[in-house]
């Protein structure tokens, strides 16, 4: 853990490395190809993909071992991981999407064999408030509706009210921009738009990201490769100068020019894949992108995109500690960005190395409300004392109930 000053200092846009106090057997293995979600108390990780081994003087071929799917949670206050007991749980879905809405977690899409175009369009829904029941969290699988959606993988999801939206991933070449909507009240899928291969820069697209803002879906990045080559590195990567926008009011796509960051030598993010991407839950017009790999080098830069103005902004004083890709990012409702897992590249005098990364790092990406800063300071000074106190004692000190509950959740892992 970083050396801490004697006095609390609120520092936005500065990463803090979280301490690791558990042995490796009690933590998820370092992996690639998975996603995370969070609330103000926990990170939730659907841990599935490939475990990593450190390699030196190699390209991007990682020494990997397949890992069966499992659901983990990490408590911010206690700094501890815990495996969540689940039933009817997806056993192995790489290139999936994970989304959290209240206590409901969604695990969507994915596949079983890496880079092979064979997969099922699956959606699993679980209520995390039931994790302490005898059988743990019981997941419900939502099946396709009359063949909709089509099979594919790498398809991102977003949620708005009772609707879950998905833009298809790698499927049958012409279906890469099909848009589907799941009505959570009826558990039925509906095709909103059938692409049929009509749009620019969409053929056999993979690892694209989406955001939702003002009744529109924004799609970024991705990699293309010919049907004879399914290597997601040797294909060509989408540029970030233009993005696809799907208007839900008219169910139509448009291809829009974005606004460069003219204050920097790099006006747009360098083309890349395997970067981390997250939409801010506090300021919903902002999305953040970090790291990634372009087949030659990995990155540690962080970019912010404004969905309202389509403007890019390179956060020059805010960057990952080391060039990283295959990592995951999430933002708490209070406004803290966390990134976790993936691959770290280190350059040496005559060589470079690729190492697995299971560190958790966090930073404030905006100035939160005063009560959030006060709570952060309280944890800095009095965390150990509060973890030894009862709920009633904390309440008697005037600590708000939501923070007393956070301490209770942390104590359950100790």
N, C-alpha and C positions, 0 to 999 in steps of 0.2 A: 504493500500500500504506500501511497505517496507520503512524504514527510509533511505533517500538518503544522501550520503556524499555531502559536499559543492562543491567538484571538481569532474568532470567527470572522471570515471575510466573504461577502457575497461576490462571486466572480462569474458573470455570465460568459459564455463562449470559451470556457476553459474546462478541459476534460479532467475528471478525477478517476483514478483507477481504483475499483472496488477490491477489497481484500478477499483472498481465497483462504478460508480456514478449514474447509473440508478436504478429506483425502479424495483422490480422483475417483475411487469407486462410488463415492456418494454424490458425484456430479455427473451431468451429461458428458459424454465423450465429445471432444472437439470434432465438428462435422461441417459438411458443406450441404448446400441445397435444402435448406429448411427456412422457416420464417418464425418470427416471434411477435407477440402482442403484449399489451400491458394495461394495468390500471395504476392507481396511485400507490398500491402496496406490493404488487408482484409483476414480474415478467413471466409470461407463459410461453413455453417453447415446445413445439411439436418436433421432437428430436428424431429425425429420420434422415438417412442419407449414407454418407461414407465417413468413417473415422479417418483421421489424418495421421501421417507419420512425417517427421522432418526430413527434408531432402536437400541436398546441396548440388549446385551446378546442374540443375535440370530445368526443363521448360515448365509446362503446366500439367504434366502427367504426374498425378499425385499417388503416393503409395496409400491405397485405400482399402478398407474392409467394410463390407455392407453392414449397416446397423438397422435393426428392426425399430419400428416406430414406438415411441413412448411419449407421454406428456409429463413435463416437468414445470415446476414453478420456483421462482427465485424471489425471496423476500428482501426488499430494499433495506429495511432496518436491521434485521438479523444477519443479513449477508449470507444466507444459507439457501441451498437447493433442496427440493423435496420432490420425489416422484409421486404423481397423482394416480391413484387406482382408477382404472377405467374398464368399462364393459362395452362390447360391440365396437371396439376401437380400430381404426384403420391401421393395419400392421406395417405397411411399407408403402408410402406415397411420397416419392421425391418430386421436386419441382412443383410443390403444392403452394397454396396460399392459406394463410391463417389470419383470422379476423376476430376481434373481440367486441361485443356490443353488450354493455352491462355485464351480467354474469354468463352470457351465452357466448360460447366459442364455436367458430366455424372452421372446419378443415376441408379444403375444397380442391378438387382436381388432383393432379399428380400422376405418377407412373411407377412401375416396378423395376424396369431394366433401363439403365441409363442410355439416353440417346437413341433408343429404339422407339419407333412410332407405334407403340402398342400400349393402350391405356384405357382406363374407364373414367367416364365423367362422373365422379362421385362427390357428394357433399355430405359431410358428417356434422351433426349439431349436438352439442353437449351443454348441460347447465352446470357450471362450476360451483354453484351454491350447494350442489348435492354431493360434493366430494367427500364429506364426512359421513355419508350414509354407508350402510353395511357393504353395499356393492360398489361404492364409489360413484364416479360420473358415468352414467349410462348414455352412450351416444346413439342417436337416431340417424340412419342413412336415408337421405333423400334421393330417390331414384329418378331417372329421366322420365319425362312426360312425352309419350308417343315418339320416342327417338330423339327428343330434344332435351338437352344439348347433344351435339355430336361428340364422339370421343376426341380427346386431345389432352395435352399436358402443358404446363407452364402458363395456365390461364389465371390472370389476377382477378380479384374480386373487390367490390366496394359495397357499402350498404347505405341506404337512405330510407329511414322509417321501416315500413314493412317489406321493402323490396331489397333483394340482393342482386347485384348486377355482375355479369362476367363477360369479358371479351375473350374469345376463344384463343387458345394457344396453338402449338404445333398440332395439326390435325391432318387434313387431306389437301393441303396446299391452298385450295381456294377458299377455305373457311377461316382464315386467320383473323378476320375482322368481323365475324359473326358476333352479334350482341344478344345476350340472353338475360332474362329477368326471372328470378325466383320469388314468387309471392309467399312470404313466410306464414301468412294466415291460412293458405290452402295447400302449401307444400307442392305447388305446381310450377313447372318451368314454362316460359313463353319465349319464342323467337321474336326479337324486336327488329333485327336487321340481318339479312342474309347477304354476305359480301360477294360471293361467287368470283373472287379474284379480280374484282374491278378496280381496286384502288392501288395507288402508287406506294412503293416501298412496303409491301405487305407480304410478298410471296414467302411462304415457309418461315414465318416470323417466330421468334423464340425469345423468352426472357424479357418481354416488354413489361412496362409498369403503367399503372393507371391511377388517376386521382378523380375525385368527384367534387364539383363546385358549381353552384348556381344552375342546377338542373342540366349539367353537362358532364360528360366523361372525357377526361384528357388522357391520351396515351403517349408514352415516351419510350424512346430507346428501342432495344431489341437487336437481334442479330438475324441476318438472312444467310441462307446457304442453299446451293442447288440441291435438287432432290437426290442427286447421286452422292452428296457429301453432307453428312449430318454432324460434322465437327463444329461445335459452337465457337471455336476460336479461329479456324481458318476461313470461316464465312466472313462476310462484310457486315460491319456494325452500322446501325442507324445513326445518322447525325442528329444533333439536337437543335439545329437551326429551324427545322419545321416539325410540327407535331400534328397528330390526328386528334380531332375533337368531335365527339358524338353528341348531338343535340337531342336530348330525350323528349323535348316538346314536339319535334318533327321527325324523330327517328332517322336522322341523316348524318353522314360523316362529312367533315370538311378538313382540308389540309392547310394549316395556318402557319404563317411565318412568325417566329418569335423575335423578341427584342434583345439585342446583344447587351452585354455589360461593357460599355465603352470606356469604363474607368480602369480596365485591366488589359494587359497584353493579350490574354486569352479571352476573347469576347464571348465564346461559347465553351461548354465542357468538351474536352477531347473525346472523340468517339470511344466507347468502351462497352464492356459487358461485365456481368457479375458484380456490379456496384450495389450499394444498399440504397433504399428509397423509402421515404415515409412522408405522409401528409400530417401536418401539424393539427392537433385537435383543439388547440387554443386559438390560433389564427389560421382558420381553415383555407385561406387563400394561399398559404405558403406550403410548398413541398421542399424537402431536403434530399440531396443526393450526395453520397460520399464514396470515395475509393473506386475500385474497379480495376479492370485489366483490359488491355487492347491487343494482346498477342505479343507485345514487345516489352512493355513496362506496366507496373501497377502504380496506383495513385493513392495519395492521401489527402487530396483536396476535398472541400465541401462547398457545394453550390446550393443556392436557394432560388426557387422559381416561383414567381407571383402569378397565380392562376387568373387573377382579375385583370392584370395588365400584360401578361405573357412575357414578362421581363426576367432575364437571367441575372443573377448576382453572385459573383465569387466572393466568399467570405474569407478574405485574405489572412486575417489574424486568427482564423478558426480552422483547424485541420486535424486529421487523425494523427496519432503519434507516430505511426509507421504506415508505409504503403500497405493497403489491405484490400482483399477482394473475397468474394463468397461470404461476406459477413451480413448481418441482419441489423436493422435499426428499428426503434420504436420510440414514441414520445408519450409521456404520461399526461394525464389531463391537467396537471399543474404546470407543465411546460418544460420538463426535463427530457433531453434526448439521451437514449441509451444505445450503445452498439455492442455487439457480442459475436463471438465465433468467427469462423472463416480462416483465411490464410494470410500470413504476414510475410512480406518479402524484405530481406535484409541484404544490403550490398556490402561486400567486403572488398579488400584491396584488389584481389585477383579473382574473385568469385562472388556469387550471391547464393542465398539459401532461402528455402521456402519452409516455413514452420507453421504448425497448427496453432490456433489462437483460441483459447477459451476464457480470455479476460472479459470482464464487464467494465465498460467505461461510460461515464455519464457527464453531461454538461447542461446547464441552463441555456436555452436558446432565445429566451426573452426575459424581461423583468416580470416576475409573477406578482400576484397580489401580496400585500404586506404580510398577511397571516401565513402564507407559504414560506416566506423568508424567515419569519419568526420561528416557525416550526423547524426549519432547517437549522437554525441557530440552536434551538433547544436540543435537537438531536446531537449536535456537535458537542455541546457542553455536558448534557445530562442523560445521554442515551442509556448508559449502563444502570444508572439509578432508576430511570423510568422502567426499564425491563424487569427490575426487581420489585416494582410497586404494583398494587392492585388497581383495578379499574376505578374503584371508589376513591382510593387515595389520589389518583391522577385527577379525577373529577373535582375533588375537594380543593385542588390547587388551581382550579379555574381553566384547566386544559379542555378545549372543545371535545365533544363526544367523538367526532370523526377521528381525531388524533389518538384518543384513548383506545378506540377500536383498532387503530393501526398498531399500537403497542401490543394489544392482546393477540392480534394475528402473528406478530413477530415472536411473541413468547411461546406460541404453540409449536414453533419449530426448534426451540432451544431444549 
